[in-house]
Amino acid sequence: NTPECEKYACCPLPPYLEDSGCVVEDDDHTGRPLRDVCFHLLKLYSDRHYDLDQLLDPRSVTSDPLDYRLSWHLWEVLRALNYTHLLKQSQGVLNAGYAAQLESEGLWEWAVFILLHEPDTQ
């Protein structure tokens, strides 16, 4: 609860923004500030129903908003730990985004494997 000029620690920014000082980067579409994935994991530990969309946002790890590698693998780990409150649409975005990323690298066999995790069989 200190004024902006009296902050004693920087916000937990993603690694690619660490050296930018205490500037808070806002999310373009929701107005929420970007935070490091470790911060989101701590929030999830303290609140089992914490918003998984924020945690799995690729920009909490990398500056490339279309790099779904870590987000997809992290979602699979969370799913194995019975965190199931991610919307089907968000799951679809993770699966399709990562599959497209793999296909663009010529790894279409792995893209098919990723798409087999799609929750909506339609």
N, C-alpha and C positions, 0 to 999 in steps of 0.2 A: 504493500500500500504506500509506496514511496513515489514521489513525483518522478517524471521521466528523467530529469537531470540528475537524480540521486540514485540511479540504479547501481546496485553493487555486483551484479552478475549479468552476463549476457543471456539471452533467451537460448534454449536448446535448439539451435538451428541445424539443418542437415549439414553433412560434412563439406559439401561444395560451397556452403555459405559461411562457414566458420570464421574465416578471416575477414569478414565484412563488417565486423564490429557488432554493436547491439541493435542494428537495424532489424525490424521485424518485417519479413516479407509476407504480404497478404496473398492468399489463394485467390485466383482470378474469378472463379465461378461461385464461391460460397462466402467469401469474405473472412474465412478462418485463416489465422496465421500458419505458416509452414513451420513444422517442428521436426526434429530428428526422429527417426524410427525407434531409437532406444527410448526416447521420451514417451512415445505412444505405447511401447511395450510395458513400461512402468505404469502408465495410466491403466492399461488393460489388466495388469496384475492387481491394481488397487480397486478396479471396478470391472467386474467380469462382463458387463454389458456395454463397455466403452465402444464408441463408434469405430468399426473396423475399416470403414472407407478412408478415414484419415490415416490409419496405421498402414494400410496397403497402397496408399498413393505413391506412385513411383518417385514423385518429387521430394518425398521424405528421405530418399536415399541418393538420388542422382539428379543432375540438372536436366536430363533427357526425360520428358514426360511420357515417352513411348517405350521406355526400357522397363519391361515387366518382369525381368528375370528374378530378382530378389523378391518382389511382391508376390509372384506366383508361388515360389517355393515356401515363402513365409506363410502364405494362406494354407498351403497343404499341411504344414506343421501345425498351425492353429486348428485346422479341421481335425487332425488326428488327436488333438487335445480337447476335443468337443466344444470348440468355439464355433457355433453354427449360425450366428446372427448376422451374417453378411447377406445382403439382398441377392436374389438370383440374377438380377440384371448386373450387379457388380461382379458376381462370379463369372458371368458371361464375358464381361469386358476384360477381366484378367485372362481368361482362357483364350479368347480371340486375339487379344493384344500380344500375348506371349507366343501363340501359334504363328501369327503373322510375322513376328520378329524372327522366329526360327526359320520360317519358310523363306524369308528374304535373304537369309544366310545360306540357303541351299540345304537346310536340315529338315526337309519335309517329313521324314520318318518321325522325327521328334515332335514336329508340329501335329501330326496325326495323334501321337501319344497324348499330347496336351489336350487336344480336342475330345479325346475319350473321357476326360474329366468334366465335360460339359454337363451341368445339372438338368438342362432342358433338352430332352431327346428329340423334340420336334425340330 
